[in-house]
Amino acid sequence: MYHPGPHPYTRRWGTFTPYLQVLNAYNKRNVLFYFYNYDKNPPTRSGISMFPLLPSIGFEASF
């Protein structure tokens, strides 16, 4: 059996990177899906939009 000898003990903690993210920064109405109402004449369409302005902060860790 081969044993290469003593190894130094090293420990790397990694990096932590903070971030700030803004979803829908221009506050546009991005339509998620449409509803169609065929009971009216002419049929109408209405939409459900996605998130409004939504900021988030966090940390990314890599090891």
Secondary structure, DSSP 8 states (H G I E B T S, - for coil): --------------EEEEEEEEETTT----EEEEEEETTSSS-EEEEEE---SEEEEEEEEE-
